[in-house]
Amino acid sequence: MTYTASACPERVDLKGVKVYPFASADALIDYADSKKGILVAVNAEKILNATDQTRDIINSNIAYCDGSGAVLAARQKGALSANKIAGCELWLKIIGRYHSQKSFYIIGASPEVNAATVSKLRDEFPDINIVGYRDGFLNDSAEREALIADVAAKRPDVVFVAMGSPRQEILMSEMFARHRAIYQGLGGSFDVYTGNVRRAPKWWIDHNLEFAYRLIRQPKRISRNIKFVKFAWWLLLRRF
């Protein structure tokens, strides 16, 4: 069934961050294709760390639930059909659907990882049309402007940006102002795709424990994750 723009679920407000509670990745892809815009993955960390700038970018684009915390919060607000859509899987589903139909631009990660990502995509999808790519290290405003101008000139249908938040969202908003397309921020997804970083095994993902797996693998993340106690408290007291 095609997920038309008119059938888009009403957004829910999660502490000022407005999220579309899509029921599936296919529903999100259909909506993005009809509307164009920036796909922004929202999890507990993005809600907790939202600034006026990032909140404005999120709320003016297509935000979706990328973490179990955001899903639980959305369901507390009445969006019972909300489901987790992992951004590191979503971009490959977009390519899987459109590799023979649309053009792509690949931005982010180190030069080596970026090149390896493009090479692997071309191996897996021989007919994919990648019109441009470059790493995520923009050293000055001239390099940034050159990238934005190149995207505007080549007019890709889909642009993937793997630079981490909020840098990727700010850059995508600048590019979108010059060229309307589907944009998606990917964080470290290119590293996962090329095998440089291992994602949590399926059992951990299926039980919404991916954050715990990362914490076990990287104990230094404890200082970053301690703030999630506040988010859990909001959920417990139904403060959303």
Buried (B, 14 or more C-beta within 10 A) or exposed (E): EEBEEEEBBEBBEBEEBBBBBBBEBBBBBBBBBEEBBBBBBBBBBBBBEBEEEBBEBBBBBBBBBBBBBBBBBBBBBEBEEBBBBBBBBBBBBBBEBBBEEBBBBBBBBBEEBBBBBBEBBEEEBEEBBBBBBBBBEBEEEEEBEEBBEBBBEEEBBBBBBBBBBBBBBBBBBBBBEEBEBBBBBBBBBBBBBBEBBEBBEEEBBEEBBBBEBBBEEEEEEEEEBEEBEEBEEBBEEEEB
